[in-house]
Amino acid sequence: MTDLSSTLSAIDALAYEGISILGRLKALLDQELEALKSREIDLIQSINLEKQDVLSQFDQNNRSRAEHLIKTNLPVSKDGLDSLIAQTQNKALIIQFKSHWSDLETILKATMDANQRNEQILMRNSHNLDKLLSVLRGQKPSNSLYTAKGAKGNYTGQSHIGKA
């Protein structure tokens, strides 16, 4: 069994950096929620640009972690990390890594939940806007060509077009 402490140390540093990156993303999602509530379009666009930058940083962080596993001929998966831990003799480093990894998983879950929350608000706002536009156009809300899932909607014009 070879000691892969340097690889685990590098991945631990990247996990710690990932916690920071996801913390920034979570803060941006919270700001986005407030901007969505107050309907500040310029702020939403600004936050969107920042989110893109933070997401690309997190993507690079993930790629770097994967590269370290690949260099040691380990699979890029939980099994690969478990194997790396098993081949590392530095117990203090293992404990530190497990703590950082747990924190990374926790902040990732919180960030995903915040993103889903914002997505639901956007979908609800979009649905409400569609209803409002239908009323302004004089259409019945159920009188649409396609449903949200892309299926054929209850559009009365379809029967008139078919008869022509």
Salt bridges, closest charged atoms under 4 A:
ASP12 OD1 - HIS100 ND1 2.61
ASP30 OD2 - LYS26 NZ 3.11
ASP30 OD1 - ARG117 NH2 3.20
GLU32 OE2 - LYS51 NZ 2.73
GLU34 OE2 - LYS37 NZ 3.98
ASP59 OD2 - ARG63 NE 2.84
ASP82 OD2 - LYS78 NZ 3.53
ASP113 OD1 - LYS109 NZ 3.06
